[in-house]
Amino acid sequence: MNSFEFAAAPLRCPEAYGPNANLNQKRCYQLAQEFFKGGARRARERHGREQELIRRLEGPASQPMREQLWAYEGLSESKYLRFLRTKEELSNYTTIKTIGKGYFGEVKLVRKKQDGGVYALKRLVKTEMVSTGQLPRVRAERDAMAESESVWVVKLHTTFQDSTSLYLLMEFLPGGDLMGLLIKYQIFSEDITRFYAAEMIMAIEAIHSLGFVHRDIKPDNILLDQYGHIKLADFGLSKSSRKDHDSSYYRELLQRPGSSSQAPNRNSVNIDEISLTVSNRAQINTWRQCRRLMAHSTVGTPDYIAPELLAGQGYSFEIDWWSLGTIIYECLVGWAPFASDNPTDTYTKIINWPQTFFFPDDIRLHPTAINLIQSLIRNPEARLGRVAGAAELKAHPFFAGVDFTSLRRISAPFRPHLASDTDTSCFPVDELPQGEGFGNGGGGGGDGDRPPATAAGGGGGGEGGLVTPDMVLPFIGYTFKRFEKSFM
């Protein structure tokens, strides 16, 4: 037998290529991987739908209409495949007005040109997400909303992107948010509070059932639909793993100059303590208006955050029940239990909650309401909801007689009066700058997860307008499309 000698394979030498070539190689690899993985997944799903249809047509009841049912399902499948091929881009929508603005992006009311539907379109600037380390927030928000099918969670219809921005197309909830109701009515009765608390339990339970901890339950994120029922929104701080205990976002505020480790005195008259009594509702509303502005700042709103999250301790789903307790307190008393003019002081009061938490002497509440709040605003190991989740809260005497399964079938305490499908009277739009479109970031290109090769504005990064890999790689797999089952 002849023997052959083979020359050794040349050594790989990535150093022989420049950093751009290496990054582009990684980019192409991930793009190809996502493309073929997505294709294989869709093929499996299509095969599953076909097998399910065959199984249903085998029944004797389907025999007389077998051909018609097969033709109908074939037409529905064609609609679905056409839906997948449809390119989403900003030019498909007409901007009506700005309804929300934050540090990392803005939300506009838009109308889809194809079907005339009205939606809320949220835009996030890629360069801001990358430079400020907010990529985990982007993924968390997208994943939580994409996985949810609950009526208690704001519906995400689609996500798409162009060279500069990410877009989330969501259902428009014209009723505003719970903070708007608190500013308008100042205080709720126990019956009204019970209604909203019960619906919030259902919303929190829905997101917990998916394995997500929301971490940012507050009145600003409790939105109201056209019938006055609530839906949970803003999942940018949510976490899908109990082992992921990132609290640096909150802890850094405690380390800023001016923070104090001393527990405040409840009888103090310092300006940062806010002398909150029934007689000074004007000051309470001033605090609420400042809260509204703070929600759009880099600091965020600290009033509803659990102490274990601030202290960097381990936490799980029970931190959302603490937040619910603070909201129930605010609905019944008129202000958040750790309210302060200074965010850092609010953090300090939460950390020292055993010394700073109290019920005002001039507020009269039913014992079951007081017990519920005290059961939620307490140490995590004894907090209501830690063991059995929402079931523990539903069984509390405060909710005696509440049918949690039929909440959305009864009339809400406050139903918004809307003049049209684009009525934004429940939103503080007068406080927001209005403009046409999204400015720099509005362009075409949402072709799947492959942004165009050149930047449409200043946000793409790179020399000569080229989109750099760091503006591409983090957002691979971001695109999502929800196919409405009513089409099938």
C-alpha positions in Angstrom: 0.0 0.0 0.0 1.3 3.4 -0.9 1.7 5.9 1.9 1.1 9.5 1.4 2.6 12.4 3.3 0.4 15.4 3.9 1.8 18.8 4.6 0.7 20.4 7.9 -2.3 22.7 7.6 -1.3 26.3 7.8 -1.8 27.9 11.2 -4.6 30.3 11.6 -3.4 33.7 12.2 -6.2 36.2 12.9 -3.6 38.8 13.7 -2.9 39.0 10.0 -6.2 40.7 9.4 -7.3 44.0 10.8 -9.9 44.5 13.6 -12.6 45.4 11.1 -12.2 42.2 9.2 -12.3 40.1 12.3 -15.4 41.9 13.6 -17.1 41.5 10.2 -16.3 37.8 10.2 -18.0 37.5 13.6 -20.9 39.5 12.3 -21.4 37.3 9.2 -21.1 34.2 11.3 -23.9 35.3 13.7 -26.1 36.6 10.9 -25.9 33.3 9.1 -26.5 31.4 12.2 -29.6 33.4 13.1 -30.9 33.1 9.5 -30.6 29.3 9.3 -31.9 28.8 12.9 -34.9 30.9 12.1 -35.6 29.1 8.9 -35.3 25.7 10.6 -37.7 26.9 13.4 -40.3 28.1 11.0 -40.1 24.9 9.0 -40.7 22.8 12.1 -43.6 25.1 13.1 -45.2 24.8 9.7 -44.8 21.0 9.7 -46.5 21.0 13.1 -49.4 23.0 11.9 -49.8 20.7 8.9 -49.8 17.6 11.2 -52.4 19.2 13.5 -54.6 20.0 10.6 -54.4 16.4 9.3 -55.3 15.1 12.7 -58.3 17.3 12.9 -59.5 16.4 9.5 -59.5 12.7 10.3 -62.4 13.1 12.7 -65.9 12.0 11.3 -67.3 15.5 11.9 -64.8 17.0 9.5 -65.4 14.6 6.6 -68.3 16.5 4.8 -66.3 19.7 4.7 -62.8 18.3 4.4 -62.0 20.0 1.1 -63.3 23.4 2.2 -61.4 23.2 5.5 -58.2 22.2 3.7 -58.6 25.1 1.3 -59.3 27.6 4.1 -56.3 26.5 6.2 -54.1 26.7 3.1 -55.3 30.3 2.5 -54.6 31.1 6.1 -51.1 29.6 5.8 -50.4 31.7 2.7 -51.5 34.8 4.7 -49.1 33.9 7.5 -46.2 33.4 5.1 -46.9 36.7 3.4 -47.0 38.3 6.9 -43.5 37.0 7.6 -42.2 38.4 4.4 -43.6 41.8 4.9 -40.9 44.3 5.7 -41.5 46.6 8.7 -40.1 50.0 8.5 -40.8 53.5 9.9 -42.2 54.7 6.6 -45.1 52.3 7.1 -46.5 54.6 9.8 -47.7 58.2 10.1 -46.8 60.0 13.3 -49.7 61.7 15.1 -48.0 63.1 18.3 -45.5 62.4 21.0 -47.1 60.7 24.1 -44.1 59.8 26.1 -40.4 60.8 26.4 -37.6 59.3 28.5 -33.9 59.5 28.8 -33.3 56.6 26.4 -36.1 57.1 23.9 -39.6 58.4 23.1 -43.0 57.0 22.4 -45.2 58.4 19.6 -48.8 57.7 18.7 -48.8 56.5 15.1 -51.3 55.2 12.5 -50.4 52.3 10.2 -50.8 53.3 6.6 -51.9 49.8 5.4 -54.9 49.2 7.7 -55.4 52.5 9.5 -54.7 51.0 13.0 -53.5 53.2 15.8 -50.5 52.1 17.8 -47.9 53.4 20.3 -44.4 53.2 18.7 -41.4 53.3 21.0 -38.1 54.3 19.6 -34.7 53.6 21.3 -31.4 55.0 19.9 -28.8 52.3 19.4 -25.8 54.5 20.2 -27.4 55.5 23.5 -28.1 51.8 24.4 -24.6 50.7 23.7 -22.7 53.7 25.3 -24.7 53.6 28.5 -24.7 49.8 28.8 -28.5 49.4 28.4 -28.4 46.4 26.1 -29.7 44.0 28.8 -32.7 46.3 29.3 -33.4 46.3 25.6 -33.4 42.6 25.5 -35.4 42.2 28.7 -38.2 44.5 27.5 -38.4 42.8 24.1 -38.3 39.2 25.5 -40.9 39.8 28.3 -43.4 41.4 26.0 -42.9 39.0 23.1 -43.5 36.0 25.4 -46.6 37.3 27.0 -50.0 36.5 25.7 -51.8 37.9 28.8 -54.6 40.4 28.7 -52.9 42.0 31.7 -49.7 42.9 29.8 -49.4 45.6 27.1 -49.4 43.7 23.7 -46.3 44.0 21.6 -47.2 43.7 17.9 -43.7 43.9 16.3 -40.2 45.0 16.8 -38.0 46.2 14.0 -34.8 48.3 13.5 -33.0 50.5 11.1 -29.3 51.7 11.1 -29.8 54.0 14.1 -32.8 52.9 16.2 -34.9 50.1 17.6 -38.6 50.3 17.4 -41.3 48.5 19.5 -44.9 48.7 18.0 -47.3 48.3 20.9 -51.0 48.6 21.4 -52.2 52.1 22.3 -53.9 52.4 25.7 -55.7 55.7 25.7 -56.6 55.8 29.4 -53.2 57.1 30.5 -51.7 55.7 33.6 -52.4 55.2 37.3 -50.2 58.1 38.2 -52.5 60.4 36.2 -55.5 59.2 38.2 -53.6 59.8 41.5 -52.7 63.3 40.4 -56.4 64.0 39.4 -58.2 62.4 42.3 -55.4 62.6 45.0 -56.8 59.7 47.1 -58.9 56.6 46.4 -61.5 54.9 48.5 -60.8 51.4 49.8 -63.2 49.9 47.3 -61.5 51.6 44.3 -58.1 50.7 45.7 -59.2 47.1 46.1 -60.2 47.0 42.4 -56.9 48.4 41.1 -54.9 46.3 43.6 -56.7 43.1 42.4 -56.0 43.9 38.8 -52.3 44.7 39.6 -52.1 41.3 41.3 -53.3 39.6 38.1 -50.8 41.6 36.0 -47.9 40.8 38.2 -48.9 37.2 38.4 -49.0 37.1 34.5 -45.4 38.3 34.2 -44.1 36.1 37.1 -45.7 33.1 35.4 -43.2 33.7 32.5 -40.3 33.6 34.9 -39.7 37.4 34.8 -39.3 39.7 37.8 -40.5 43.1 36.7 -38.4 45.2 39.2 -40.1 48.5 38.3 -43.7 48.3 39.4 -44.9 51.9 39.8 -48.0 53.9 38.9 -46.4 55.2 35.8 -46.1 51.7 34.4 -49.7 50.8 35.2 -51.6 51.8 32.0 -55.3 52.0 31.5 -57.2 50.8 28.4 -60.3 52.4 26.8 -62.5 50.7 29.4 -60.4 51.8 32.4 -58.8 48.4 33.1 -55.1 48.2 33.7 -52.2 46.6 31.8 -48.6 46.3 32.9 -46.0 48.1 30.8 -42.3 49.0 30.7 -40.2 45.8 31.2 -36.8 47.5 30.7 -35.6 46.5 34.2 -37.1 43.1 34.3 -35.0 40.0 34.9 -35.6 36.4 33.7 -33.3 34.7 36.1 -33.4 34.5 39.9 -29.6 34.3 40.0 -29.1 37.6 38.2 -29.0 40.1 41.0 -27.8 43.2 39.3 -28.6 46.2 41.6 -25.7 48.5 40.7 -28.2 50.8 38.9 -29.9 51.5 42.2 -26.9 51.2 44.7 -24.9 53.9 42.9 -27.4 56.5 43.9 -26.7 55.8 47.6 -23.1 56.6 47.0 -23.6 60.0 45.5 -22.7 63.1 47.5 -25.4 64.2 49.9 -26.7 60.8 50.7 -27.1 60.0 54.4 -27.0 56.8 56.2 -28.9 58.2 59.2 -32.6 57.3 59.5 -34.8 60.4 59.1 -36.9 61.6 62.0 -40.6 61.3 61.2 -41.2 64.6 63.1 -38.5 66.4 61.1 -39.5 69.6 59.3 -36.5 69.5 56.9 -37.5 70.5 53.3 -36.4 67.1 52.0 -38.8 65.3 54.3 -42.0 66.7 52.9 -44.4 67.4 55.7 -47.2 65.2 54.3 -50.5 65.7 56.0 -54.1 65.8 54.8 -54.1 69.5 54.9 -51.3 70.2 52.4 -52.6 68.4 49.2 -51.0 71.1 47.0 -47.5 70.0 48.3 -48.4 66.4 47.7 -49.4 67.1 44.1 -46.1 69.1 43.7 -44.3 66.0 44.7 -46.3 63.9 42.2 -45.5 66.3 39.4 -41.8 66.1 40.3 -42.2 62.3 40.3 -43.5 62.5 36.8 -40.5 64.5 35.7 -38.1 62.2 37.6 -39.5 59.2 35.8 -38.1 60.6 32.5 -34.6 61.4 34.0 -31.5 59.3 34.3 -32.2 58.9 38.0 -35.5 57.2 37.7 -38.2 56.8 40.3 -37.0 55.3 43.6 -40.3 55.5 45.7 -41.4 51.9 45.0 -38.2 49.9 45.0 -37.7 47.1 47.5 -34.8 47.6 50.1 -33.1 44.3 49.3 -32.7 45.5 45.7 -31.0 48.7 46.9 -28.8 46.9 49.3 -27.5 44.5 46.7 -28.9 41.4 48.4 -30.4 38.4 46.7 -34.0 38.9 45.6 -36.7 37.1 43.6 -40.3 37.7 42.7 -41.2 39.1 46.1 -39.6 42.5 45.3 -42.6 43.2 43.0 -45.0 42.5 45.9 -43.2 45.2 48.0 -43.8 47.7 45.1 -47.5 46.7 45.1 -47.7 47.4 48.8 -46.2 50.9 48.3 -48.7 51.7 45.6 -51.7 50.5 47.7 -50.4 52.7 50.5 -50.2 55.7 48.1 -53.8 55.1 46.8 -55.2 55.0 50.4 -53.0 57.6 52.1 -52.2 60.0 49.3 -48.5 59.8 49.0 -45.8 57.1 48.7 -44.6 55.8 52.1 -41.0 56.9 51.6 -41.7 60.1 49.7 -39.0 62.8 49.7 -38.0 65.8 47.6 -34.6 64.3 47.2 -34.3 60.9 45.4 -31.2 60.0 47.4 -33.1 60.6 50.7 -35.9 58.4 49.4 -33.4 55.6 48.9 -32.0 56.1 52.4 -35.5 56.0 53.9 -36.3 52.7 52.1 -33.0 51.1 53.3 -34.0 52.2 56.9 -37.7 51.3 56.4 -38.3 49.9 59.9 -37.6 53.4 61.3 -39.2 55.4 58.6 -42.4 53.5 57.6 -45.6 54.6 59.4 -49.3 55.3 58.9 -50.2 59.0 59.5 -52.2 59.6 62.7 -54.9 61.5 60.8 -55.6 58.7 58.2 -58.2 56.1 59.1 -58.0 52.8 57.3 -59.7 49.4 57.8 -57.6 46.9 59.7 -57.5 44.5 56.7 -56.0 47.3 54.5 -53.4 48.1 57.1 -52.6 44.4 57.5 -52.2 43.9 53.8 -49.8 46.9 53.4 -47.8 45.7 56.5 -47.7 42.2 55.0 -46.1 43.5 51.8 -43.8 46.3 53.2 -41.7 44.0 55.4 -38.6 41.9 55.2 -38.5 39.5 52.2 -38.4 36.3 54.2 -41.8 37.2 55.8 -43.4 39.1 52.9 -46.8 38.1 51.6 -46.4 36.3 48.3 -42.9 34.9 48.9 -44.1 31.2 49.2 -47.1 30.8 47.0 -47.0 34.0 45.0 -50.2 35.8 43.9 -52.4 33.1 45.5 -51.3 34.4 49.0 -52.4 37.9 48.2 -55.7 36.8 46.6 -56.5 34.9 49.9 -56.0 38.0 52.1 -59.1 39.2 53.9 -58.8 42.6 52.1 -59.9 40.9 48.9 -62.7 38.9 50.5 -65.5 38.5 47.9 -63.3 39.5 44.9 -63.7 37.2 41.9 -60.3 37.5 40.3 -61.4 35.6 37.2 -64.0 38.1 36.1 -62.3 41.5 36.9 -62.2 42.6 33.2 -65.9 41.9 32.8 -67.0 44.4 35.4 -67.1 48.2 35.1 -63.9 50.0 36.1 -64.2 52.9 38.6 -62.9 55.4 36.1 -63.6 55.0 32.4 -61.9 57.5 30.1 -64.1 59.7 28.0 -62.5 59.5 24.5 -63.5 61.6 21.5 -61.7 59.4 18.9 -59.2 56.5 18.5 -56.4 59.1 18.7 -57.6 60.9 21.8 -54.6 61.6 24.1 -56.3 63.8 26.7 -55.3 61.3 29.4 -51.6 61.8 28.7 -49.5 64.9 29.6 -48.8 65.6 26.0 -48.7 69.4 26.5 -45.6 69.0 28.6 -43.8 67.1 25.8 -42.0 68.6 22.8 -43.9 67.8 19.6 -42.3 67.2 16.3 -42.9 65.4 13.0 -41.5 61.9 13.0 -38.6 60.7 15.1 -35.9 63.1 13.8 -32.6 61.5 13.1 -33.2 57.8 13.3 -36.3 57.8 11.2 -35.5 55.9 8.1 -36.2 52.8 6.2 -34.5 49.6 6.5 -36.1 47.2 9.0 -35.2 44.1 6.9 -35.3 41.4 9.5 -32.3 41.6 11.8 -30.0 43.0 9.1 -29.6 46.8 9.3 -28.6 48.5 6.0 -25.0 49.0 5.2 -25.0 52.7 5.7 -26.3 54.9 8.4 -29.3 57.1 7.7 -28.2 59.7 10.2 -25.7 60.4 12.9 -26.5 57.4 15.0 -24.9 54.6 13.0 -21.4 55.3 14.1 -18.3 54.4 12.2 -16.3 56.4 9.6 -17.8 57.5 6.4 -21.4 56.7 7.6 -20.7 53.0 7.7 -22.5 50.9 10.4 -20.0 49.4 12.7 -20.3 45.8 14.0 -20.9 47.1 17.5 -24.1 48.7 16.2 -25.1 45.4 14.5 -24.0 42.4 16.6 -25.9 43.3 19.9 -29.2 43.6 18.0 -29.1 40.4 16.0 -32.3 38.5 16.7 -34.2 41.5 18.0 -36.9 41.5 15.3 -40.2 40.0 16.4 -43.6 39.8 14.7 -46.8 38.7 16.4 -49.2 37.1 14.0 -52.8 37.6 15.1 -54.5 34.3 15.3 -57.8 35.8 14.1 -56.3 35.6 10.6 -56.1 31.8 10.8 
